[in-house]
Amino acid sequence: MRTRLRAKLAAAAVVAIIAGASFALFAPSGPAVAFSSGGLFLDVQVESPAHVVSRGAAVDVTLEVTCNAGFADVSVRVNQKSGSGVAQGFGGTSVGCTGSGQQITVRVTASGGKTFKQGTAVASAELFGCTANFSTCGSETDSEVIQLQK
């Protein structure tokens, strides 16, 4: 009787561990955590919706950027299912860091022969920056499912 109870408890423990590990592996992650090191602060958040321009040749993606870097660049990549393929594009710009949150727009130009259309897409942004004397550099990323609108 005692052996059966121990076997059931052991099986329940194994199931609990597997369930917890599965949850940790497949649960959606929270918002990006800001990079902060050596007096450098970087944070980027992709905003939705983005706007399709020039009949799908590009999308304008809005980002919320907070940084205190002396030098910073942001790059954005967008991927969207398009028929049997994928519309994709890349864009980037320099950022004038103010130490406060600011909204900026990055134009992402379609490449590879497919154009963007209204619907859902995945946008990934990376903010890279350095202190004024380049003693500390770092980057921060965010990736979101966004809506593309006209």
Secondary structure, 3 states (H helix, E strand, C coil): CHHHHHHHHHHHHHHHHHHHHHHHHHCCCCCCCCEEECCEEEEEEECCCEEEEHHHCEEEEEEEEEECCCEEEEEEEEEEEECCEEEEEEEEEECCCCCCCEEEEEEEEEECCCCCCCEEEEEEEEEEEECCCCCCEEEEEEEEEEEEEC
